[in-house]
Amino acid sequence: GIGGIGVSALARYAKDNGAKVSGCDANPTSFLNTLESEGTRILPEAKISASEYEVIIRSNAVPREHTLLQQAHQLGIPVWRRGDILAEILSDTSSIAVTGSHGKTTITFLIAHLLTHAGQDPTVYGGGIDLATKTNYRGGKGKWLVAEMDESDRTFVAARPFISVISNLELEHVDQYPTFNLLKEAFAQYLSGAREDAFWVMNGDDPVLVELKPHFVHSDRIVICGQKVHHPYRLLYVEQKPGGIQIEIATPKGNMVIQSRLLGIHNAYNMPMATAAAHL
C-alpha cells in the first residue's frame, strides 16, 4: 500500500533517515510517481518476495490475509501497520503529534507553517495534502517532527510524543469503536500513558476533552485553547473577510491578529491550537 497517503509519507521519512525502501500498490497514484522520482523502487506485487525485507509495513487497506503478508508471517518477518511505526517514530524524536476527530490535517500543516517561518525547518508528516506545498510530506533538517496521527485503528495509544494536540472528539470509526465510550477510553489510555515531560494542547470548549483531562496526571502541562475567558490561548473574535478570515487570539506572549485564506469558525479554532504548539 505504498501509494496511499499515509504509507507513502512513511516511506519517504524512512528513506530520508537512511533506510532502503521499496514497495507495491494495487492502484496507480500520484504518490507513486513522487516516490519513484526520489529513487524509491516501486514493484509489481508479483515481483516482491517477503524474504528480501527486514520489516514490512502495510496500509490498513491491505487485509491480513494478503499473500505477501502470509509469506512474511511464515518467515518470521515483522509486519507493522502504518500506525504502529508512526507511533514508534513519534516516541523517539522531538515530536508534535496532532490527533482528534476533525482538523488534524489543517492543524498539522499550520504548525509546520509556523515552525518553517520561524527557521526551525521541521519534518512534516501529513494525512492530507498541504495547501501551500502541495505535498503530504516534507523532510526537514531541523530537530522537530510534526505529524498527523490517525486514531482509526487504535495504534495511536502507543505513541509518546513530546507535544500532543487534540482538536475535538465525536463518534467515528465505528468499525473499531462501536460505542463512543470505547473511543473515549482509547483517548484516556493515550493521555494516561504520556511521558513525564509531555505537553498537551487541547480544545477546552469540547466537553468530551474536558471530561478526559483528569487522565493526564501532569495538569500543569496542559495548554487549553478556545473561546472561554480563562483559556490561556483564547479566540477573541472572528471576522469573515473576502477570501478568508481575520481572527484575534490572546496568548501568554500577547495578543495576535491573524489573517488567513482559510474560511470558517472551525479554522479559527484550529489557529490557537497550532499557535500554542508552536510556542511550546
Backbone as CSV, one residue per row, in Angstrom:
resi,resn,N_x,N_y,N_z,CA_x,CA_y,CA_z,C_x,C_y,C_z
1,GLY,0.802,-1.221,0.000,0.000,0.000,0.000,0.830,1.264,0.000
2,ILE,2.003,1.219,-0.624,2.938,2.342,-0.565,2.429,3.570,-1.334
3,GLY,1.415,3.387,-2.181,0.863,4.512,-2.922,-0.175,5.309,-2.172
4,GLY,-0.521,4.882,-0.967,-1.512,5.605,-0.170,-0.906,6.814,0.515
5,ILE,-1.764,7.689,1.008,-1.275,8.958,1.549,-0.446,8.772,2.817
6,GLY,-0.803,7.810,3.659,-0.075,7.604,4.906,1.212,6.817,4.733
7,VAL,1.153,5.696,3.998,2.326,4.841,3.848,3.368,5.507,2.954
8,SER,2.922,6.270,1.964,3.895,6.954,1.101,4.709,7.964,1.894
9,ALA,4.070,8.671,2.829,4.805,9.630,3.673,5.789,8.898,4.574
10,LEU,5.393,7.756,5.120,6.308,6.968,5.955,7.495,6.457,5.138
11,ALA,7.223,6.047,3.914,8.303,5.555,3.043,9.327,6.653,2.791
12,ARG,8.852,7.873,2.574,9.765,8.994,2.320,10.556,9.335,3.584
13,TYR,9.883,9.269,4.750,10.573,9.515,6.022,11.674,8.467,6.237
14,ALA,11.336,7.193,6.006,12.308,6.112,6.214,13.507,6.282,5.289
15,LYS,13.246,6.618,4.029,14.333,6.803,3.070,15.214,7.991,3.481
16,ASP,14.579,9.082,3.940,15.341,10.252,4.397,16.251,9.906,5.573
17,ASN,15.867,8.885,6.336,16.635,8.511,7.524,17.507,7.284,7.300
18,GLY,17.813,6.991,6.015,18.828,6.002,5.707,18.356,4.605,5.400
19,ALA,17.055,4.363,5.422,16.559,3.012,5.121,16.513,2.778,3.610
20,LYS,16.654,1.520,3.229,16.455,1.129,1.841,14.995,0.707,1.701
21,VAL,14.256,1.407,0.852,12.798,1.252,0.808,12.346,0.860,-0.593
22,SER,11.456,-0.102,-0.659,10.729,-0.363,-1.905,9.330,-0.823,-1.521
23,GLY,8.435,-0.860,-2.504,7.074,-1.240,-2.171,6.211,-1.451,-3.383
24,CYS,4.947,-1.776,-3.096,3.993,-2.051,-4.159,2.636,-1.483,-3.782
25,ASP,1.800,-1.323,-4.790,0.428,-0.888,-4.566,-0.437,-1.417,-5.689
26,ALA,-1.658,-1.766,-5.360,-2.552,-2.335,-6.371,-3.054,-1.279,-7.349
27,ASN,-2.981,0.003,-6.952,-3.544,1.069,-7.781,-2.499,2.137,-8.069
28,PRO,-2.531,2.730,-9.270,-1.619,3.838,-9.571,-2.063,5.102,-8.839
29,THR,-1.123,5.844,-8.252,-1.436,7.107,-7.581,-0.327,8.114,-7.870
30,SER,-0.611,9.372,-7.641,0.408,10.412,-7.834,1.554,10.247,-6.848
31,PHE,1.266,9.655,-5.676,2.315,9.448,-4.675,3.374,8.469,-5.182
32,LEU,2.953,7.477,-5.973,3.921,6.534,-6.549,4.898,7.269,-7.460
33,ASN,4.382,8.215,-8.228,5.251,8.985,-9.122,6.280,9.770,-8.317
34,THR,5.830,10.373,-7.197,6.752,11.137,-6.351,7.822,10.219,-5.768
35,LEU,7.410,9.046,-5.256,8.360,8.106,-4.668,9.404,7.671,-5.687
36,GLU,8.944,7.336,-6.885,9.881,6.889,-7.929,10.842,7.999,-8.325
37,SER,10.348,9.231,-8.383,11.223,10.345,-8.760,12.303,10.591,-7.714
38,GLU,12.046,10.150,-6.464,13.015,10.314,-5.388,13.905,9.086,-5.194
39,GLY,13.729,8.072,-6.064,14.616,6.919,-6.028,14.098,5.704,-5.291
40,THR,12.819,5.705,-4.905,12.236,4.522,-4.256,11.764,3.539,-5.323
41,ARG,12.110,2.264,-5.143,11.706,1.250,-6.122,10.238,0.894,-5.922
42,ILE,9.439,0.992,-6.985,8.044,0.559,-6.964,7.938,-0.665,-7.869
43,LEU,7.523,-1.780,-7.278,7.493,-3.052,-7.990,6.073,-3.595,-8.084
44,PRO,5.783,-4.410,-9.104,4.513,-5.139,-9.115,4.471,-6.109,-7.928
45,GLU,3.293,-6.316,-7.381,3.176,-7.223,-6.225,3.793,-8.587,-6.515
46,ALA,3.595,-9.077,-7.725,4.074,-10.417,-8.074,5.595,-10.531,-8.020
47,LYS,6.299,-9.393,-8.081,7.758,-9.415,-8.095,8.360,-9.115,-6.725
48,ILE,7.525,-9.021,-5.692,8.041,-8.770,-4.348,8.080,-10.085,-3.570
49,SER,9.222,-10.347,-2.965,9.366,-11.518,-2.104,9.620,-11.028,-0.674
50,ALA,8.815,-11.501,0.252,8.942,-11.048,1.645,10.327,-11.339,2.209
51,SER,10.990,-12.369,1.697,12.294,-12.768,2.240,13.371,-11.705,2.034
52,GLU,13.137,-10.742,1.159,14.133,-9.704,0.875,14.104,-8.565,1.895
53,TYR,13.155,-8.590,2.824,12.925,-7.425,3.687,13.149,-7.730,5.161
54,GLU,13.613,-6.733,5.888,13.754,-6.848,7.349,12.438,-6.580,8.053
55,VAL,11.610,-5.727,7.457,10.301,-5.412,8.033,9.369,-5.009,6.899
56,ILE,8.114,-5.326,7.037,7.099,-4.941,6.060,6.072,-4.062,6.771
57,ILE,5.759,-2.942,6.142,4.745,-2.029,6.672,3.550,-2.088,5.739
58,ARG,2.373,-2.215,6.319,1.173,-2.330,5.483,0.171,-1.224,5.803
59,SER,-0.522,-0.814,4.772,-1.668,0.078,4.935,-2.808,-0.703,5.579
60,ASN,-3.675,0.013,6.308,-4.858,-0.646,6.879,-5.803,-1.160,5.792
61,ALA,-5.647,-0.632,4.581,-6.491,-1.091,3.481,-6.082,-2.472,2.972
62,VAL,-4.898,-2.940,3.375,-4.410,-4.251,2.930,-4.823,-5.305,3.963
63,PRO,-5.599,-6.307,3.565,-6.055,-7.313,4.532,-4.921,-8.198,5.036
64,ARG,-5.073,-8.688,6.256,-4.051,-9.564,6.837,-3.851,-10.843,6.027
65,GLU,-4.885,-11.220,5.272,-4.829,-12.470,4.502,-4.034,-12.324,3.208
66,HIS,-3.547,-11.126,2.927,-2.800,-10.904,1.689,-1.635,-11.895,1.600
67,THR,-1.409,-12.427,0.413,-0.387,-13.469,0.201,0.984,-13.041,0.706
68,LEU,1.376,-11.822,0.422,2.697,-11.332,0.822,2.836,-11.269,2.342
69,LEU,1.749,-10.877,3.011,1.791,-10.803,4.477,1.834,-12.199,5.088
70,GLN,1.099,-13.138,4.498,1.137,-14.519,4.985,2.539,-15.110,4.817
71,GLN,3.165,-14.786,3.700,4.538,-15.243,3.454,5.483,-14.666,4.507
72,ALA,5.321,-13.395,4.834,6.167,-12.753,5.848,5.991,-13.424,7.204
73,HIS,4.746,-13.713,7.581,4.495,-14.374,8.866,5.167,-15.750,8.926
74,GLN,5.086,-16.483,7.836,5.705,-17.810,7.806,7.221,-17.731,7.945
75,LEU,7.814,-16.653,7.439,9.271,-16.478,7.512,9.718,-15.767,8.792
76,GLY,8.764,-15.350,9.627,9.104,-14.658,10.865,9.530,-13.207,10.657
77,ILE,9.134,-12.606,9.532,9.477,-11.203,9.243,8.397,-10.308,9.841
78,PRO,8.773,-9.314,10.639,7.758,-8.471,11.280,6.901,-7.728,10.249
79,VAL,5.607,-7.681,10.520,4.671,-6.892,9.715,4.066,-5.832,10.625
80,TRP,4.310,-4.584,10.301,3.811,-3.467,11.105,2.705,-2.751,10.335
81,ARG,1.679,-2.339,11.071,0.714,-1.416,10.475,1.342,-0.021,10.397
82,ARG,0.822,0.775,9.481,1.322,2.141,9.332,1.326,2.876,10.670
83,GLY,0.229,2.751,11.434,0.124,3.457,12.706,1.105,2.967,13.756
84,ASP,1.465,1.684,13.696,2.431,1.140,14.660,3.779,1.834,14.527
85,ILE,4.261,1.943,13.292,5.594,2.514,13.106,5.578,4.022,13.303
86,LEU,4.461,4.682,12.966,4.367,6.124,13.222,4.406,6.390,14.725
87,ALA,3.706,5.572,15.519,3.743,5.726,16.977,5.151,5.548,17.511
88,GLU,5.889,4.594,16.935,7.274,4.352,17.356,8.157,5.568,17.039
89,ILE,7.990,6.116,15.839,8.783,7.282,15.426,8.480,8.480,16.327
90,LEU,7.209,8.697,16.615,6.805,9.849,17.423,7.297,9.744,18.862
91,SER,7.565,8.537,19.314,8.025,8.335,20.687,9.537,8.474,20.816
92,ASP,10.214,8.719,19.712,11.675,8.689,19.729,12.294,9.928,19.084
93,THR,11.534,11.043,19.072,12.022,12.265,18.441,11.495,13.465,19.200
94,SER,11.962,14.646,18.799,11.340,15.891,19.259,10.078,16.061,18.425
95,SER,8.971,15.552,18.940,7.802,15.348,18.095,6.584,16.126,18.573
96,ILE,5.779,16.528,17.597,4.472,17.141,17.833,3.464,16.295,17.073
97,ALA,2.525,15.682,17.791,1.510,14.832,17.171,0.150,15.511,17.259
98,VAL,-0.616,15.449,16.181,-1.933,16.069,16.132,-2.973,14.991,15.897
99,THR,-3.938,14.912,16.809,-4.987,13.917,16.667,-6.327,14.530,17.055
100,GLY,-7.398,13.723,16.981,-8.752,14.211,17.227,-9.636,13.884,16.043
101,SER,-10.927,14.145,16.181,-11.863,13.762,15.120,-11.771,14.644,13.891
102,HIS,-11.603,15.964,14.086,-11.623,16.889,12.951,-10.509,17.922,13.085
103,GLY,-9.981,18.350,11.953,-8.993,19.424,11.948,-7.549,18.971,11.989
104,LYS,-7.310,17.661,12.031,-5.934,17.158,12.195,-5.003,17.641,11.095
105,THR,-5.418,17.452,9.847,-4.541,17.815,8.731,-4.244,19.308,8.744
106,THR,-5.282,20.112,8.939,-5.101,21.568,8.932,-4.164,22.012,10.041
107,ILE,-4.390,21.522,11.261,-3.549,21.929,12.394,-2.108,21.479,12.170
108,THR,-1.922,20.264,11.655,-0.568,19.764,11.374,0.188,20.719,10.460
109,PHE,-0.445,21.114,9.363,0.250,21.969,8.406,0.347,23.418,8.882
110,LEU,-0.589,23.864,9.737,-0.444,25.200,10.332,0.780,25.249,11.256
111,ILE,0.947,24.210,12.068,2.139,24.152,12.938,3.402,24.122,12.087
112,ALA,3.382,23.299,11.043,4.543,23.206,10.157,4.852,24.561,9.522
113,HIS,3.810,25.293,9.119,3.980,26.625,8.519,4.649,27.569,9.513
114,LEU,4.171,27.562,10.762,4.734,28.449,11.783,6.199,28.106,12.065
115,LEU,6.492,26.826,12.240,7.873,26.427,12.544,8.808,26.698,11.368
116,THR,8.312,26.486,10.161,9.141,26.754,8.976,9.522,28.226,8.918
117,HIS,8.540,29.102,9.125,8.809,30.541,9.047,9.549,31.053,10.277
118,ALA,9.624,30.240,11.329,10.447,30.587,12.495,11.867,30.033,12.351
119,GLY,12.176,29.467,11.184,13.527,28.986,10.918,13.852,27.635,11.505
120,GLN,12.824,26.849,11.870,13.067,25.555,12.510,13.221,24.398,11.523
121,ASP,12.814,24.591,10.257,12.952,23.581,9.200,12.474,22.202,9.662
122,PRO,11.188,22.067,10.037,10.698,20.791,10.577,10.494,19.734,9.491
123,THR,10.484,18.480,9.918,9.986,17.389,9.087,8.483,17.297,9.324
124,VAL,7.716,17.100,8.253,6.254,17.155,8.358,5.650,15.904,7.728
125,TYR,4.821,15.214,8.505,4.102,14.025,8.030,2.613,14.337,8.107
126,GLY,1.951,14.387,6.970,0.527,14.715,6.951,-0.323,13.561,6.475
127,GLY,-1.571,13.556,6.932,-2.547,12.585,6.445,-3.421,13.184,5.360
128,GLY,-2.974,14.317,4.815,-3.659,15.005,3.731,-2.623,15.803,2.965
129,ILE,-3.092,16.697,2.127,-2.204,17.498,1.287,-2.132,18.925,1.828
130,ASP,-0.914,19.424,2.002,-0.693,20.800,2.426,-1.065,21.744,1.279
131,LEU,-1.954,22.705,1.559,-2.389,23.632,0.516,-1.234,24.476,-0.016
132,ALA,-0.242,24.754,0.855,0.864,25.630,0.452,1.902,24.881,-0.380
133,THR,2.291,23.678,0.059,3.392,22.966,-0.608,2.921,21.845,-1.531
134,LYS,1.608,21.540,-1.500,1.010,20.519,-2.381,1.607,19.132,-2.161
135,THR,1.968,18.820,-0.922,2.543,17.502,-0.636,2.087,17.019,0.734
136,ASN,2.198,15.708,0.964,1.821,15.130,2.257,3.025,14.934,3.175
137,TYR,4.225,15.231,2.655,5.437,15.001,3.447,6.502,16.024,3.062
138,ARG,7.221,16.476,4.082,8.356,17.368,3.840,9.484,16.948,4.765
139,GLY,10.630,16.624,4.200,11.782,16.246,5.004,12.600,17.471,5.373
140,GLY,12.646,17.824,6.659,13.390,18.990,7.107,14.716,18.609,7.748
141,LYS,15.578,19.604,7.952,16.874,19.385,8.594,16.848,19.729,10.082
142,GLY,15.768,20.350,10.542,15.667,20.712,11.956,15.309,19.520,12.825
143,LYS,15.225,19.751,14.142,15.003,18.624,15.070,13.534,18.217,15.198
144,TRP,12.598,19.101,14.767,11.190,18.826,15.040,10.538,17.971,13.966
145,LEU,9.721,17.014,14.414,8.821,16.250,13.549,7.398,16.634,13.911
146,VAL,6.627,17.096,12.947,5.211,17.420,13.134,4.412,16.388,12.360
147,ALA,3.518,15.663,13.032,2.842,14.551,12.361,1.366,14.502,12.710
148,GLU,0.575,14.241,11.695,-0.842,13.925,11.904,-0.948,12.466,12.327
149,MET,-1.690,12.217,13.395,-1.774,10.862,13.943,-3.240,10.415,13.961
150,ASP,-3.518,9.413,13.169,-4.873,8.919,12.983,-5.272,8.002,14.133
151,GLU,-6.504,8.155,14.619,-6.976,7.313,15.724,-7.793,6.118,15.252
152,SER,-7.932,5.932,13.936,-8.917,4.994,13.410,-8.651,3.546,13.781
153,ASP,-7.371,3.163,13.967,-7.076,1.741,14.222,-6.498,1.493,15.620
154,ARG,-6.529,2.501,16.467,-6.108,2.420,17.869,-4.593,2.367,18.061
155,THR,-3.809,2.379,16.999,-2.353,2.327,17.154,-1.816,3.574,17.855
156,PHE,-2.560,4.680,17.798,-2.070,5.938,18.366,-1.842,5.858,19.866
157,VAL,-2.514,4.943,20.557,-2.395,4.899,22.024,-0.978,4.551,22.469
158,ALA,-0.168,3.962,21.579,1.210,3.595,21.933,2.189,4.745,21.736
159,ALA,1.762,5.828,21.085,2.670,6.942,20.800,2.956,7.740,22.069
160,ARG,4.191,8.235,22.179,4.612,9.045,23.333,5.285,10.327,22.822
161,PRO,4.525,11.206,22.136,5.129,12.426,21.607,5.449,13.433,22.707
162,PHE,6.311,14.380,22.393,6.648,15.453,23.333,5.477,16.426,23.485
163,ILE,4.855,16.807,22.369,3.675,17.681,22.392,2.545,16.975,21.660
164,SER,1.386,16.890,22.328,0.198,16.310,21.698,-0.860,17.391,21.554
165,VAL,-1.464,17.469,20.389,-2.586,18.371,20.156,-3.822,17.509,19.918
166,ILE,-4.903,17.773,20.673,-6.169,17.054,20.465,-7.237,18.097,20.140
167,SER,-7.810,17.993,18.948,-8.703,19.033,18.453,-10.122,18.928,19.006
168,ASN,-10.679,17.749,19.043,-12.072,17.521,19.452,-12.346,16.023,19.350
169,LEU,-13.476,15.591,19.862,-13.827,14.168,19.773,-15.318,14.001,19.535
170,GLU,-15.648,13.163,18.554,-17.017,12.682,18.396,-16.949,11.276,17.812
171,LEU,-18.056,10.571,17.890,-18.061,9.168,17.473,-17.803,9.042,15.973
172,GLU,-16.768,8.286,15.632,-16.477,7.910,14.249,-15.659,6.627,14.279
173,HIS,-15.314,6.102,13.115,-14.569,4.833,13.009,-15.299,3.729,13.792
174,VAL,-16.585,3.587,13.514,-17.414,2.686,14.321,-17.064,1.218,14.104
175,ASP,-16.284,0.890,13.069,-15.814,-0.484,12.934,-14.828,-0.821,14.044
176,GLN,-14.039,0.171,14.490,-13.078,-0.010,15.572,-13.684,0.326,16.939
177,TYR,-14.579,1.328,16.967,-15.182,1.799,18.220,-16.708,1.776,18.063
178,PRO,-17.357,0.641,18.355,-18.816,0.552,18.175,-19.598,1.547,19.032
179,THR,-19.003,1.992,20.153,-19.676,2.977,21.000,-18.728,4.152,21.255
180,PHE,-19.301,5.291,21.598,-18.498,6.478,21.877,-17.623,6.246,23.106
181,ASN,-18.112,5.494,24.067,-17.313,5.225,25.271,-16.012,4.507,24.942
182,LEU,-16.043,3.600,23.970,-14.823,2.887,23.587,-13.798,3.835,22.969
183,LEU,-14.278,4.802,22.175,-13.367,5.800,21.611,-12.775,6.664,22.725
184,LYS,-13.619,7.081,23.668,-13.130,7.905,24.778,-12.134,7.125,25.631
185,GLU,-12.369,5.837,25.816,-11.434,5.013,26.597,-10.066,4.943,25.911
186,ALA,-10.062,4.881,24.573,-8.782,4.852,23.846,-8.024,6.154,24.070
187,PHE,-8.697,7.285,24.030,-8.031,8.567,24.256,-7.602,8.709,25.718
188,ALA,-8.388,8.166,26.642,-7.976,8.179,28.054,-6.695,7.381,28.233
189,GLN,-6.577,6.254,27.522,-5.353,5.446,27.585,-4.169,6.219,27.002
190,TYR,-4.401,6.921,25.906,-3.352,7.747,25.285,-2.876,8.826,26.259
191,LEU,-3.806,9.494,26.922,-3.468,10.536,27.888,-2.691,9.982,29.071
192,SER,-3.175,8.894,29.624,-2.570,8.363,30.847,-1.201,7.737,30.600
193,GLY,-0.895,7.405,29.336,0.393,6.801,29.018,1.463,7.797,28.620
194,ALA,1.190,9.095,28.799,2.128,10.130,28.338,3.460,10.043,29.054
195,ARG,4.521,10.468,28.363,5.827,10.515,29.005,5.867,11.687,29.999
196,GLU,6.838,11.648,30.888,6.897,12.604,32.000,7.021,14.052,31.546
197,ASP,7.731,14.289,30.446,7.982,15.666,30.013,6.987,16.156,28.966
198,ALA,5.900,15.418,28.752,4.962,15.740,27.675,4.163,17.006,27.967
199,PHE,3.798,17.694,26.891,2.833,18.787,26.938,1.610,18.403,26.120
200,TRP,0.460,18.963,26.518,-0.792,18.711,25.797,-1.432,20.026,25.422
201,VAL,-1.936,20.114,24.207,-2.722,21.259,23.749,-4.119,20.731,23.441
202,MET,-5.123,21.317,24.108,-6.491,20.799,23.977,-7.482,21.908,23.683
203,ASN,-8.526,21.544,22.978,-9.679,22.412,22.780,-10.521,22.377,24.054
204,GLY,-10.437,23.426,24.851,-11.130,23.453,26.129,-12.611,23.713,26.040
205,ASP,-13.119,23.960,24.821,-14.554,24.154,24.638,-15.256,22.853,24.252
206,ASP,-14.498,21.783,24.099,-15.082,20.478,23.775,-15.354,19.741,25.086
207,PRO,-16.620,19.503,25.437,-16.933,18.891,26.740,-16.341,17.497,26.911
208,VAL,-16.160,16.770,25.817,-15.593,15.423,25.925,-14.128,15.500,26.345
209,LEU,-13.380,16.436,25.779,-11.971,16.588,26.152,-11.837,17.092,27.590
210,VAL,-12.737,17.960,28.011,-12.735,18.424,29.406,-12.951,17.241,30.343
211,GLU,-13.827,16.338,29.958,-14.103,15.132,30.747,-12.870,14.224,30.829
212,LEU,-12.075,14.173,29.753,-10.902,13.297,29.710,-9.673,13.903,30.375
213,LYS,-9.672,15.205,30.579,-8.491,15.919,31.074,-7.869,15.291,32.327
214,PRO,-8.648,14.807,33.307,-8.039,14.226,34.507,-7.177,12.992,34.261
215,HIS,-7.310,12.370,33.088,-6.500,11.181,32.811,-5.034,11.535,32.574
216,PHE,-4.740,12.796,32.337,-3.352,13.235,32.214,-2.935,13.802,33.566
217,VAL,-2.014,13.111,34.233,-1.733,13.419,35.639,-0.991,14.736,35.823
218,HIS,-0.258,15.200,34.800,0.508,16.442,34.941,-0.330,17.613,34.432
219,SER,-1.317,18.025,35.210,-2.274,19.025,34.750,-1.620,20.377,34.466
220,ASP,-0.460,20.630,35.080,0.222,21.902,34.834,0.900,21.932,33.467
221,ARG,0.869,20.829,32.724,1.486,20.766,31.399,0.423,20.661,30.299
222,ILE,-0.801,21.060,30.629,-1.883,21.112,29.643,-2.131,22.564,29.272
223,VAL,-2.159,22.867,27.981,-2.453,24.207,27.478,-3.833,24.153,26.817
224,ILE,-4.742,24.986,27.316,-6.127,24.953,26.853,-6.382,26.098,25.878
225,CYS,-7.107,25.795,24.798,-7.458,26.784,23.778,-8.977,26.817,23.592
226,GLY,-9.469,27.929,23.064,-10.900,28.049,22.793,-11.385,29.468,22.981
227,GLN,-12.672,29.624,23.290,-13.267,30.958,23.410,-13.559,31.368,24.847
228,LYS,-13.500,30.444,25.795,-13.864,30.780,27.172,-12.811,31.684,27.814
229,VAL,-13.247,32.510,28.737,-12.416,33.592,29.272,-11.128,33.098,29.913
230,HIS,-11.166,31.951,30.590,-9.988,31.515,31.347,-8.960,30.761,30.499
231,HIS,-9.217,30.541,29.219,-8.262,29.809,28.389,-7.026,30.663,28.102
232,PRO,-5.818,30.130,28.282,-4.613,30.935,28.008,-4.441,31.281,26.531
233,TYR,-4.943,30.424,25.634,-4.972,30.754,24.202,-6.451,30.909,23.827
234,ARG,-6.886,32.171,23.803,-8.326,32.440,23.686,-8.635,33.153,22.376
235,LEU,-9.644,32.642,21.702,-10.128,33.232,20.460,-11.002,34.438,20.826
236,LEU,-10.532,35.650,20.504,-11.229,36.871,20.904,-12.308,37.272,19.906
237,TYR,-12.013,37.148,18.627,-13.047,37.433,17.628,-12.690,36.752,16.323
238,VAL,-13.707,36.545,15.510,-13.543,36.000,14.156,-14.325,36.907,13.217
239,GLU,-13.669,37.385,12.173,-14.340,38.234,11.194,-14.133,37.660,9.804
240,GLN,-15.261,37.413,9.119,-15.175,36.923,7.754,-14.730,38.058,6.840
241,LYS,-13.719,37.803,6.048,-13.205,38.772,5.084,-13.351,38.189,3.683
242,PRO,-13.293,39.035,2.653,-13.302,38.475,1.295,-12.110,37.526,1.113
243,GLY,-12.411,36.287,0.823,-11.350,35.315,0.574,-10.670,34.769,1.810
244,GLY,-11.280,34.900,2.978,-10.657,34.338,4.178,-11.261,34.854,5.466
245,ILE,-10.501,34.742,6.559,-10.950,35.218,7.863,-9.835,36.021,8.522
246,GLN,-10.235,36.897,9.440,-9.283,37.564,10.324,-9.698,37.241,11.744
247,ILE,-8.727,36.825,12.559,-9.025,36.499,13.949,-8.037,37.224,14.853
248,GLU,-8.428,37.350,16.106,-7.504,37.805,17.139,-7.512,36.784,18.250
249,ILE,-6.319,36.397,18.705,-6.238,35.479,19.833,-5.363,36.090,20.923
250,ALA,-5.781,35.849,22.152,-4.961,36.214,23.307,-4.044,35.049,23.614
251,THR,-2.759,35.321,23.850,-1.796,34.290,24.218,-0.973,34.795,25.393
252,PRO,-0.276,33.924,26.105,0.611,34.376,27.184,1.725,35.302,26.699
253,LYS,1.989,35.294,25.389,3.029,36.156,24.815,2.446,37.443,24.229
254,GLY,1.142,37.698,24.471,0.495,38.886,23.927,-0.545,38.523,22.878
255,ASN,-1.379,39.509,22.550,-2.426,39.273,21.558,-1.844,39.201,20.151
256,MET,-2.491,38.401,19.294,-2.058,38.235,17.903,-3.259,38.393,16.983
257,VAL,-3.107,39.191,15.948,-4.108,39.290,14.889,-3.601,38.483,13.698
258,ILE,-4.428,37.572,13.223,-4.026,36.650,12.156,-5.002,36.781,10.998
259,GLN,-4.475,36.929,9.805,-5.288,36.892,8.599,-4.957,35.622,7.836
260,SER,-5.991,34.951,7.366,-5.788,33.662,6.705,-6.747,33.518,5.536
261,ARG,-6.290,32.785,4.525,-7.172,32.440,3.407,-8.114,31.283,3.762
262,LEU,-7.861,30.631,4.894,-8.784,29.590,5.330,-10.090,30.229,5.786
263,LEU,-11.176,29.482,5.674,-12.509,30.009,5.967,-13.127,29.310,7.169
264,GLY,-14.017,29.996,7.875,-14.892,29.348,8.837,-14.420,29.361,10.276
265,ILE,-15.399,29.216,11.192,-15.121,29.218,12.624,-14.271,28.011,13.010
266,HIS,-14.419,26.882,12.302,-13.628,25.698,12.629,-12.139,25.963,12.416
267,ASN,-11.794,26.709,11.366,-10.380,27.041,11.155,-9.904,28.108,12.126
268,ALA,-10.817,28.974,12.568,-10.459,29.927,13.626,-10.081,29.180,14.901
269,TYR,-10.757,28.080,15.183,-10.425,27.244,16.344,-9.092,26.530,16.150
270,ASN,-8.780,26.147,14.917,-7.524,25.443,14.655,-6.305,26.318,14.935
271,MET,-6.422,27.614,14.692,-5.247,28.501,14.747,-4.679,28.701,16.152
272,PRO,-5.502,28.915,17.190,-4.906,28.999,18.538,-4.202,27.714,18.956
273,MET,-4.732,26.551,18.555,-4.086,25.290,18.918,-2.730,25.150,18.225
274,ALA,-2.676,25.529,16.946,-1.408,25.494,16.225,-0.417,26.472,16.829
275,THR,-0.891,27.661,17.206,-0.018,28.679,17.798,0.534,28.207,19.134
276,ALA,-0.315,27.596,19.963,0.124,27.094,21.267,1.212,26.032,21.106
277,ALA,1.009,25.111,20.165,2.014,24.058,19.939,3.323,24.663,19.473
278,ALA,3.255,25.651,18.576,4.480,26.290,18.071,5.198,27.042,19.188
279,HIS,4.454,27.727,20.063,5.079,28.419,21.197,5.768,27.427,22.126
280,LEU,5.123,26.294,22.412,5.739,25.289,23.269,7.032,24.783,22.668
